[in-house]
Amino acid sequence: MTDGILLRELQSDFLLTKYCVIVIDEAHERSVNTDILIGMLSRVVPLRRKQNRPLKLIIMSATLRVTDFTQNDTLFAIPPPVVDVGARQHPVTVHHNKETKEDYVREAYKKVCKLHRSCHRAMCWFF
């Protein structure tokens, strides 16, 4: 569900009683909705804990500054635990045509074939 839909849920059920875990992914792509949602959830989590019905909040991001959360005692009175999952990064090369051809599907196919012939151990994504 989107952050907007979850904000709607908060309007009618502030403690989000239908949920036991909420995952916010790609938190670095911040919007006003995301910021409001995280702020509201930082209030809901302790309230649910007091009621002995804990709500687990998981905030995920590949590039987020962790200190924005762990050192913000207004947001979280007790610093939340952090799990750092290391990952490998691979070099990326972007290929594109300077102009859009009329038969762009055929041009994309030709580009894939060319890359496949020249890059034997590569993955190719098209957008």
Steps between C-alpha positions, in 0.01 A plus 500: 500500500616857450591745774186699413274199555667425833449864605130451420497191721651708783208743474248232587717274717788694658647191665482301176353205685472287184879497461784343695787603266543799271785518252595830341727426206705749299475748787770714339246596232344732753179684446278700730277192539798282597627752754155538657450125502833431674424773755155357572630143520769612746209592731294188429780251575539597871123522549456149365787376718324640810186309401706181473414480127833597345524642149829431327619780273765420241649787301712390205725691267819445306620859535323659796707682764440272798590775747186691394311234695737362760606840634159667484361466853188696403414231248607197707564548874689171502733467200371222274720202417680515167571202278760575235494254213810532286456473127713490193481772243570433137602753238217623281532627146213691343442461128247711314417633157526873445163502331191284530457286193155439354526124564651529847421136588711380206778742597492373859526142372797591281669670797450189718648276230800731463559509877461123522768448234745742661440439873504129571448521875259787538142557596288731296196699615287710269276789596 
